């Protein structure tokens, strides 16, 4: 079946968009230009403003300040139904007394679309999400994944200029989430959709989006491609969301061009500086578990090389996730295919290019404090 493309615009522009609730600013000065056909993910923890931004786009929340433009047309003053956007909710929001076919047709019927066209477009949308055999069933007779596909079909059948998705996979189990991620990306490409997708799952965002917008307390922390945010996070908060599970407080002892030497509670680490740092500054050193390597005899490393005690080993198929306690009492997590065992000692290392240093701006609360001496650790192990 030939798929009709979504309605097109050149760009959607959010100009210093903000939303306040009394004295609380849920969203502050969000400026973003979305090109037609892009897949944008709004990423961040609960309360960061991502759903507020989506609801402002949808027209479900009025702006406190700023404006939203579809090409040269200002749309933030328009009612939600006049914007013509499709929306997929976290709880699906299907009509329980209507069949799949009726649920998908509902929006077209409200728009007074001719019956023959409704029949054709509904059949097309149901085929796209592979629910032809379920079209006569009620939502309660479907699995969670099937219900989510109905919700997506109901959104795309309108051929909207923009599809808004608010954590649509959060109610599904892990296997279904993976399957639905593929379905969503496939539909986005097949229909040439423009999509804004809200999630708190960095893996989901990385796999789906062309660009990510990371938010914290209503403010943008970084906007960029998945590769940019993955390899060059702007600060420790973004690094935390991008999988830098090892985040350690330190102090800068030397600056050498784009690299710094930092003291991590007695352990010397050389890292790539991601922000402007000078000697004496508090910093957070970050490294991914995948970039911490088991060091064999004779290994050298320009980032760090330290021996520690293996405390926890989690088997994950081809790899194990291992927690190693360092001489200063802090711990490092690494992912490896080495055969490691709790209670044994191991040397671990990471390269300077894989070890990043950020300004300590107190945005990441789970970073362990300094101050545990090597002597105290040694006494505890003896």
NORKADA-V768373 format. One record per pair of residues at least 4 apart in sequence whose C-alpha atoms are under 8 Angstrom apart, sorted by the first residue. I is the first residue (numbers start at 1). GAP is how many residues later the second one is. D is the distance in whole Angstrom. If there is no record, write none. Layout:
i	gap	d
I	GAP	D
I	GAP	D
This chain:
i	gap	d
1	123	7
3	121	7
3	187	8
3	188	7
4	155	8
4	187	7
5	154	7
5	186	5
5	187	6
5	188	8
6	150	8
6	153	4
6	154	6
6	155	6
6	185	6
6	186	6
6	187	6
7	152	6
7	153	6
7	154	5
8	28	7
8	153	6
9	27	6
9	61	7
9	62	7
9	152	7
10	25	6
10	26	5
10	60	8
10	61	6
11	22	7
11	23	5
11	24	4
11	25	5
11	59	6
11	60	5
12	21	6
12	22	5
12	23	6
12	24	8
12	56	7
12	57	6
12	58	5
12	59	6
13	18	7
13	19	6
13	20	4
13	21	6
13	55	6
13	56	5
13	57	6
13	58	7
14	16	7
14	17	5
14	18	5
14	19	6
14	52	8
14	53	6
14	54	5
14	55	7
15	14	7
15	15	7
15	16	5
15	17	7
15	51	6
15	52	5
15	53	6
15	54	8
16	12	7
16	13	4
16	14	5
16	15	5
16	49	7
16	50	5
16	51	7
17	10	7
17	11	7
17	12	5
17	13	5
17	14	6
17	46	7
17	47	8
17	48	6
17	49	4
17	50	6
17	51	7
18	7	8
18	8	8
18	9	5
18	10	5
18	11	5
18	12	7
18	45	6
18	46	6
18	47	5
18	48	6
19	6	6
19	7	6
19	8	5
19	9	7
19	33	8
19	37	8
19	43	8
19	44	5
19	45	5
19	46	7
20	4	6
20	5	4
20	6	5
20	7	7
20	44	6
21	4	6
21	5	7
25	193	7
26	21	8
26	22	7
26	23	5
26	26	7
26	191	7
26	192	5
27	21	8
27	22	5
27	25	7
27	26	7
27	190	7
27	191	4
27	192	6
28	190	5
28	191	6
29	37	7
29	190	7
30	189	7
30	190	7
34	4	7
34	6	8
35	159	8
36	157	8
36	158	6
37	155	5
37	156	5
37	157	4
37	158	7
38	155	7
38	156	5
38	157	6
38	171	8
38	172	6
38	173	8
39	149	8
39	154	8
39	155	6
39	156	5
39	157	6
39	158	8
39	169	7
39	170	5
39	171	5
39	172	7
40	155	6
40	156	5
40	157	6
40	169	5
40	170	6
40	171	5
40	172	6
40	173	7
41	155	6
41	156	5
41	157	6
41	158	7
41	164	6
41	167	8
41	168	6
41	169	8
41	170	6
41	171	5
41	172	6
42	8	6
42	154	7
42	155	6
42	156	5
42	157	6
42	170	6
42	171	5
42	172	6
42	173	7
43	7	7
43	155	6
43	156	5
43	157	5
43	158	7
43	159	7
43	162	7
43	169	7
43	170	6
43	171	5
43	172	6
44	4	6
44	6	7
44	155	7
44	156	5
44	157	8
44	170	6
44	171	5
44	172	6
44	197	8
45	155	6
45	171	7
46	154	7
47	169	8
47	170	7
47	171	8
48	167	6
48	168	5
48	169	4
48	170	5
48	171	8
49	4	6
49	166	7
49	167	7
49	168	6
49	169	5
49	170	8
50	4	6
50	148	6
50	165	7
50	168	8
51	4	6
51	115	7
51	147	7
52	4	6
52	9	8
53	4	6
54	4	6
54	110	7
54	112	7
54	142	8
54	144	7
55	4	6
55	5	5
55	6	6
56	4	6
56	5	5
56	6	6
56	7	6
56	20	8
57	11	8
57	19	7
58	22	6
58	25	8
58	27	7
58	29	8
58	106	8
59	17	7
59	19	7
59	20	6
59	21	5
59	24	8
60	20	7
62	14	7
63	4	7
63	13	7
67	7	7
67	8	8
67	9	6
68	6	6
68	7	6
68	8	5
69	4	5
69	5	4
69	6	6
69	7	7
70	4	6
70	5	7
75	8	7
78	4	6
78	5	7
79	4	7
80	4	7
80	5	8
81	4	8
84	76	6
84	77	7
84	78	8
85	75	5
85	76	6
85	77	5
85	78	6
85	79	7
86	69	5
86	70	7
86	72	7
86	74	6
86	76	6
86	77	5
86	78	6
87	68	6
87	76	6
87	77	5
87	78	6
87	79	8
88	4	7
88	63	6
88	64	6
88	67	7
88	75	8
88	76	6
88	77	5
88	78	6
88	80	6
89	4	7
89	62	8
89	76	6
89	77	5
89	78	7
89	79	6
90	75	8
90	76	6
90	77	5
90	78	4
90	79	7
90	80	7
90	81	7
91	77	7
91	80	8
92	55	7
92	56	6
92	59	6
92	76	8
93	58	8
94	9	7
94	45	7
94	53	8
94	57	7
95	8	6
95	44	8
96	42	6
96	43	6
96	44	7
97	41	7
97	42	8
98	4	6
98	5	6
98	40	6
98	41	8
99	4	6
99	36	7
99	37	5
99	38	5
99	39	4
99	40	7
100	4	6
100	34	7
100	35	5
100	36	6
100	37	6
100	38	6
100	39	7
100	50	7
101	4	6
101	21	7
101	25	8
101	34	5
101	35	6
102	4	6
103	47	8
103	51	7
104	18	6
104	21	8
104	22	8
104	46	7
104	47	8
104	49	6
104	50	4
104	51	8
104	53	7
105	4	6
105	13	7
105	14	8
105	17	6
105	49	7
105	52	8
106	4	6
106	48	8
107	4	6
107	47	7
107	51	7
108	4	6
108	5	6
108	10	6
108	49	8
108	50	7
109	4	6
109	9	7
113	4	7
113	5	6
114	4	6
115	4	6
116	4	6
117	4	6
118	4	6
119	4	6
120	4	6
121	4	6
121	36	6
122	4	6
122	35	6
123	4	6
123	9	8
124	4	6
124	33	8
125	4	7
125	28	5
125	29	8
125	31	7
125	32	6
126	4	6
126	5	5
126	6	6
126	9	7
126	24	8
126	27	6
127	4	6
127	5	6
128	25	8
128	59	8
129	20	6
129	21	8
129	23	8
129	24	7
129	54	8
131	4	6
131	15	8
131	18	8
131	19	8
134	8	8
137	4	6
137	5	8
138	4	7
139	8	6
142	4	6
142	5	6
143	4	6
144	4	6
144	27	8
144	28	6
145	4	6
145	27	7
145	31	6
145	35	7
146	4	6
147	4	6
148	4	6
148	20	7
148	21	8
149	4	6
150	4	6
151	4	6
152	4	6
153	4	6
154	4	7
155	4	8
155	5	8
155	8	7
156	4	7
156	7	7
160	33	8
161	32	7
161	33	7
162	31	7
162	32	5
162	33	6
162	34	8
163	30	7
163	31	6
163	32	5
163	33	6
164	31	6
164	32	5
164	33	6
165	30	8
165	31	6
165	32	5
165	33	6
166	31	6
166	32	5
166	33	7
167	30	7
167	31	5
167	32	5
167	33	8
169	8	6
169	11	7
170	7	8
172	4	6
172	5	6
173	4	6
174	4	6
175	4	6
176	4	6
177	4	6
178	4	7
179	4	6
180	4	6
181	4	6
181	23	7
181	26	8
181	27	7
182	4	6
183	4	6
184	4	6
185	4	6
185	23	6
186	4	6
187	4	6
187	5	8
187	6	8
188	4	6
188	5	5
188	6	7
188	7	7
189	4	7
199	5	7
199	6	7
201	4	6
202	4	6
202	39	6
202	40	6
202	41	8
203	4	6
204	4	6
205	4	6
205	7	7
205	21	8
206	6	8
206	20	5
209	16	8
209	17	7
210	15	6
210	16	7
211	12	7
211	13	5
211	14	4
211	15	6
212	10	8
212	11	6
212	12	6
212	13	6
212	14	6
212	17	8
213	7	7
213	8	8
213	9	6
213	10	5
213	11	7
214	6	6
214	7	5
214	8	5
214	9	6
214	24	7
215	4	5
215	5	5
215	6	6
215	7	8
216	4	7
216	5	7
221	13	7
221	14	8
221	17	7
222	7	8
222	11	8
222	12	6
222	16	7
223	6	8
224	4	6
224	5	6
225	4	6
226	4	6
227	4	6
227	5	8
228	4	5
228	5	7
229	4	5
229	5	8
229	9	8
229	10	8
229	13	7
230	9	8
230	12	6
232	42	7
233	5	6
233	6	5
233	9	8
233	41	8
234	4	6
234	5	7
234	40	7
234	41	7
235	4	6
235	39	7
235	40	7
235	123	6
235	124	7
236	4	6
236	11	8
236	48	7
236	50	8
236	122	6
236	123	7
236	124	7
236	127	7
236	128	7
237	4	7
237	126	6
237	127	6
238	4	6
239	4	6
239	5	5
239	47	7
240	4	5
240	5	6
240	7	8
240	124	7
243	45	6
244	42	6
244	43	5
244	44	5
244	45	7
245	41	8
245	42	7
245	43	6
245	44	7
245	88	7
246	39	8
246	40	5
246	41	5
246	42	6
246	43	7
246	86	6
246	87	6
247	37	6
247	38	6
247	39	4
247	40	7
247	120	6
247	121	8
248	16	7
248	36	5
248	37	5
248	38	6
248	119	6
248	120	6
248	121	8
249	15	6
249	33	7
249	34	6
249	35	5
249	36	6
249	111	8
249	118	7
249	119	7
249	120	6
249	121	6
250	12	6
250	13	5
250	14	4
250	15	7
250	32	6
250	33	5
250	34	6
250	35	7
250	120	7
251	11	5
251	12	5
251	13	7
251	28	8
251	29	6
251	30	6
251	31	5
251	32	6
252	8	7
252	9	6
252	10	4
252	11	6
252	25	8
252	26	7
252	27	5
252	28	5
252	29	5
252	30	6
252	31	7
253	7	8
253	8	6
253	9	5
253	10	7
253	26	5
253	27	6
254	6	6
254	7	5
254	8	7
254	24	7
254	25	5
255	4	6
255	5	4
255	6	6
255	22	8
255	23	6
255	24	7
256	4	6
256	5	8
258	14	6
258	15	6
259	11	7
259	12	6
259	13	4
259	14	5
259	93	8
260	10	6
260	11	6
260	12	6
260	13	6
260	17	8
260	97	8
261	7	7
261	8	6
261	9	4
261	10	6
262	6	6
262	7	5
262	8	6
262	9	8
262	21	8
263	4	6
263	5	5
263	6	6
264	4	6
264	5	7
264	106	8
265	63	6
265	105	6
265	106	6
265	107	7
265	108	7
266	62	7
266	107	8
266	108	8
267	39	8
267	61	8
268	36	7
269	34	6
269	35	5
270	32	7
270	33	5
270	34	7
270	82	6
270	85	7
271	14	7
271	32	6
271	81	5
271	82	7
271	83	8
271	84	5
271	85	5
271	86	6
272	80	6
272	81	6
272	82	8
272	83	6
272	84	5
272	85	6
273	4	7
273	83	6
273	84	5
273	85	6
274	82	6
274	83	6
274	84	6
275	82	7
275	83	6
275	84	6
276	83	8
277	4	6
277	6	8
277	81	8
277	82	7
281	78	8
282	77	7
282	78	6
283	74	6
283	75	6
283	76	5
283	77	5
284	73	6
284	74	5
284	75	6
284	76	5
285	70	7
285	71	6
285	72	5
285	73	6
286	69	6
286	70	5
286	71	6
286	72	8
287	4	7
287	5	7
287	63	8
287	67	6
287	68	5
287	69	6
288	4	7
288	46	8
288	66	8
289	43	8
289	44	5
289	45	4
289	46	5
290	44	6
290	45	5
290	46	7
291	43	7
291	44	8
291	59	6
291	60	8
291	63	6
292	41	8
292	42	5
292	43	7
292	56	6
292	57	6
292	58	5
293	41	7
293	43	7
293	55	5
293	56	5
293	57	6
294	42	8
294	44	8
294	52	7
294	53	6
294	54	5
294	55	7
295	4	6
295	10	8
295	51	8
295	52	5
295	53	5
295	54	6
296	51	7
300	5	7
301	4	6
301	48	6
301	49	6
301	50	6
302	48	8
302	49	6
302	50	6
303	46	7
303	47	5
303	48	4
303	49	4
303	50	8
303	51	8
303	52	7
304	45	5
304	46	6
304	47	7
304	48	8
305	42	7
305	43	6
305	44	4
305	45	7
306	20	7
306	41	6
306	42	6
306	43	7
307	19	7
307	20	7
307	38	7
307	39	6
307	40	4
307	41	6
308	16	6
308	17	5
308	18	5
308	19	6
308	37	6
308	38	6
308	39	6
308	40	8
309	15	5
309	16	5
309	17	7
309	33	8
309	34	6
309	35	6
309	36	5
309	37	6
310	12	7
310	13	6
310	14	4
310	15	6
310	30	8
310	31	7
310	32	5
310	33	5
310	34	6
310	35	6
310	36	7
311	11	8
311	12	6
311	13	6
311	14	7
311	31	5
311	32	6
312	10	6
312	11	5
312	12	7
312	30	6
313	7	6
313	8	6
313	9	5
313	10	7
313	27	7
313	28	7
313	29	6
314	6	5
314	7	5
314	8	6
315	4	7
315	5	5
315	6	7
316	4	5
316	5	7
318	19	6
319	16	7
319	17	5
319	18	4
319	19	8
320	15	6
320	16	6
320	17	6
320	18	8
321	12	7
321	13	6
321	14	5
321	15	7
322	11	6
322	12	5
322	13	6
322	14	8
322	18	8
323	8	6
323	9	6
323	10	5
323	11	7
324	7	5
324	8	5
324	9	6
324	10	8
325	4	6
325	5	6
325	6	4
325	7	7
326	4	5
326	5	6
326	6	7
327	47	5
327	50	6
327	51	7
328	44	6
328	45	5
328	46	5
328	49	6
329	43	6
329	44	7
329	45	7
329	48	6
330	38	7
330	42	8
340	4	8
350	4	7
350	5	7
351	4	6
352	4	7
372	4	7
372	5	7
373	4	7
374	4	6
375	4	6
376	4	6
377	4	6
378	4	6
